[in-house]
Amino acid sequence: MQVVVTGGAGFIGGSLVHALIGGGSEVTIIDDLSTGSIDNVHPAAGFRRVDVTGPGLAGAVAAGRPEVVVHLAAQVSVPVSIVDPELDRRVNVEGTRAVAEAAVAAGARRVLFASSAAVYGDPAELPLTEESPTSPAVPYGHSKLAAEGVLAEVLRPAGVDFACLRFANVYGPRQKAEGEGGVVAQFASRMARHESPTIYGTGAQTRDFIFVADVVNACVLAAGFDGVLALPGATGPVYNISTGRATSVNTLAEGLRVAMRYPGAIDRADARPGDVEESVLSPEKAERVFGWRAVVELQTGLGGTAAWFTQQR
Ligand SMILES: NC(=O)c1ccc[n+]([C@@H]2O[C@H](COP(=O)([O-])OP(=O)(O)OC[C@H]3O[C@@H](n4cnc5c(N)ncnc54)[C@H](O)[C@@H]3O)[C@@H](O)[C@H]2O)c1
């Protein structure tokens, strides 16, 4: 399969490209290296340092002759989206429009988009399903939701199949300590340096933590899926990519402490305003439609993450 991966030099993209190339695909990465790293770029991948909002995008996508485009490049930081919502909108909404238009022009048959649990905002019901109301609490969530709409607007009339994969809190090797879902990376990088991590609030707040290999597998399966992902229907072509399990930040910190063999303290601080109290997403639809489900147990994923952060020390 010929695949173009935007954001392929990032945390999730780096692992995805390794998996695609390992499976025999030819991959072209498009990334401006704003948060990604050249160290994450697979040597067998084509690499183009291009901004998805810039003039070189259409040519770079066309040069990859993609059957599938996986669009991961994004402004990923929630705090940045609050400070500079215009930048967030430009990269996440207009960048997605440009990628979708370039995919159509290049003759791609499918586009996969990295959306986010942030589109749901503070959940009114748990677990969140694709039919739950969307009510983003931060500009990043708004831009991801708007991007889903842009894909439908551009790709449906062109007859290009697409899916918006709403990732829960992804963690694993290569993740930077900043950014969305970065709590595991923050804790692990501090523990690796023998510095105490800080839990904000009681630590009873829950998240749906998913190991990066499971997310990568979802993208690989969706990319190669024989059927149609953009099924007509009320919920649109959106799929939660999650474990369906709620894990408290306290449980996470203790699991990581074991995995990192960290003997030190864990600090406590006041809860941060706006933090969602509980989050868990049902992954049932992705399993039903394209046969994916998360298989990595939390402690196994934390072990793999700990090994990587320990090496970076
Ligand atoms: N990590 C998570 O928990 C999580 C959760 C939900 C959704 N997502 C989404 O998954 C995708 C990948 O996120 P990640 O965690 O790997 O973050 P990341 O920052 O490691 O990856 C993003 C990549 O996109 C590149 N990029 C950013 N702006 C660009 C631009 N204008 N042009 C070209 N390249 C650009 C960056 O250099 C980086 O390599 C993003 O779309 C993110 O919103 C991540």
The ligand as an SDF file (V2000), in Angstrom:
LIG
                    3D

 44 48  0  0  0  0  0  0  0  0999 V2000
   -1.3270   11.9920   22.0670 N   0  0  0  0  0  0  0  0  0  0  0  0
   -2.6140   11.9190   22.3680 C   0  0  0  0  0  0  0  0  0  0  0  0
   -2.9980   11.5130   23.4800 O   0  0  0  0  0  0  0  0  0  0  0  0
   -3.6500   12.2910   21.3440 C   0  0  0  0  0  0  0  0  0  0  0  0
   -4.9980   12.1900   21.7040 C   0  0  0  0  0  0  0  0  0  0  0  0
   -5.9710   12.5370   20.7720 C   0  0  0  0  0  0  0  0  0  0  0  0
   -5.5940   12.9390   19.5040 C   0  0  0  0  0  0  0  0  0  0  0  0
   -4.2750   13.0350   19.1830 N   0  0  0  0  0  0  0  0  0  0  0  0
   -3.9440   13.4810   17.8250 C   0  0  0  0  0  0  0  0  0  0  0  0
   -3.0340   12.5650   17.2400 O   0  0  0  0  0  0  0  0  0  0  0  0
   -2.1890   13.2750   16.3080 C   0  0  0  0  0  0  0  0  0  0  0  0
   -0.7360   12.9820   16.6130 C   0  0  0  0  0  0  0  0  0  0  0  0
   -0.4430   13.5100   17.8960 O   0  0  0  0  0  0  0  0  0  0  0  0
    0.8890   13.1700   18.7030 P   0  0  0  0  0  0  0  0  0  0  0  0
    0.4720   12.9320   20.1050 O   0  0  0  0  0  0  0  0  0  0  0  0
    1.6770   12.1360   17.9790 O   0  0  0  0  0  0  0  0  0  0  0  0
    1.6090   14.5880   18.6910 O   0  0  0  0  0  0  0  0  0  0  0  0
    3.0160   15.0560   18.0570 P   0  0  0  0  0  0  0  0  0  0  0  0
    3.1650   16.4970   18.4020 O   0  0  0  0  0  0  0  0  0  0  0  0
    4.1020   14.1360   18.4870 O   0  0  0  0  0  0  0  0  0  0  0  0
    2.7640   14.8590   16.5060 O   0  0  0  0  0  0  0  0  0  0  0  0
    2.2570   15.8750   15.6660 C   0  0  0  0  0  0  0  0  0  0  0  0
    3.1870   15.9620   14.4580 C   0  0  0  0  0  0  0  0  0  0  0  0
    2.6430   16.9010   13.5340 O   0  0  0  0  0  0  0  0  0  0  0  0
    3.6870   17.7740   13.0860 C   0  0  0  0  0  0  0  0  0  0  0  0
    3.0690   19.0580   12.7450 N   0  0  0  0  0  0  0  0  0  0  0  0
    2.4990   19.9530   13.5820 C   0  0  0  0  0  0  0  0  0  0  0  0
    2.0420   21.0180   12.8830 N   0  0  0  0  0  0  0  0  0  0  0  0
    2.3320   20.7740   11.5670 C   0  0  0  0  0  0  0  0  0  0  0  0
    2.1190   21.4940   10.3680 C   0  0  0  0  0  0  0  0  0  0  0  0
    1.5210   22.7000   10.3660 N   0  0  0  0  0  0  0  0  0  0  0  0
    2.5620   20.9480    9.2070 N   0  0  0  0  0  0  0  0  0  0  0  0
    3.1920   19.7530    9.1940 C   0  0  0  0  0  0  0  0  0  0  0  0
    3.4150   19.0220   10.3030 N   0  0  0  0  0  0  0  0  0  0  0  0
    2.9880   19.5300   11.4800 C   0  0  0  0  0  0  0  0  0  0  0  0
    4.6340   17.8720   14.2650 C   0  0  0  0  0  0  0  0  0  0  0  0
    5.9480   18.2740   13.9060 O   0  0  0  0  0  0  0  0  0  0  0  0
    4.5820   16.4490   14.8260 C   0  0  0  0  0  0  0  0  0  0  0  0
    5.5600   15.6100   14.2310 O   0  0  0  0  0  0  0  0  0  0  0  0
   -2.5790   14.7400   16.4270 C   0  0  0  0  0  0  0  0  0  0  0  0
   -3.4930   15.0400   15.3900 O   0  0  0  0  0  0  0  0  0  0  0  0
   -3.2630   14.8270   17.7730 C   0  0  0  0  0  0  0  0  0  0  0  0
   -4.1770   15.9010   17.8330 O   0  0  0  0  0  0  0  0  0  0  0  0
   -3.2980   12.7240   20.0650 C   0  0  0  0  0  0  0  0  0  0  0  0
  1  2  1  0
  2  3  2  0
  2  4  1  0
  4  5  1  0
  4 44  2  0
  5  6  2  0
  6  7  1  0
  7  8  2  0
  8  9  1  0
  8 44  1  0
  9 10  1  0
  9 42  1  0
 10 11  1  0
 11 12  1  0
 11 40  1  0
 12 13  1  0
 13 14  1  0
 14 15  2  0
 14 16  1  0
 14 17  1  0
 17 18  1  0
 18 19  2  0
 18 20  1  0
 18 21  1  0
 21 22  1  0
 22 23  1  0
 23 24  1  0
 23 38  1  0
 24 25  1  0
 25 26  1  0
 25 36  1  0
 26 27  1  0
 26 35  1  0
 27 28  2  0
 28 29  1  0
 29 30  1  0
 29 35  2  0
 30 31  1  0
 30 32  2  0
 32 33  1  0
 33 34  2  0
 34 35  1  0
 36 37  1  0
 36 38  1  0
 38 39  1  0
 40 41  1  0
 40 42  1  0
 42 43  1  0
M  CHG  2   8   1  16  -1
M  END
$$$$
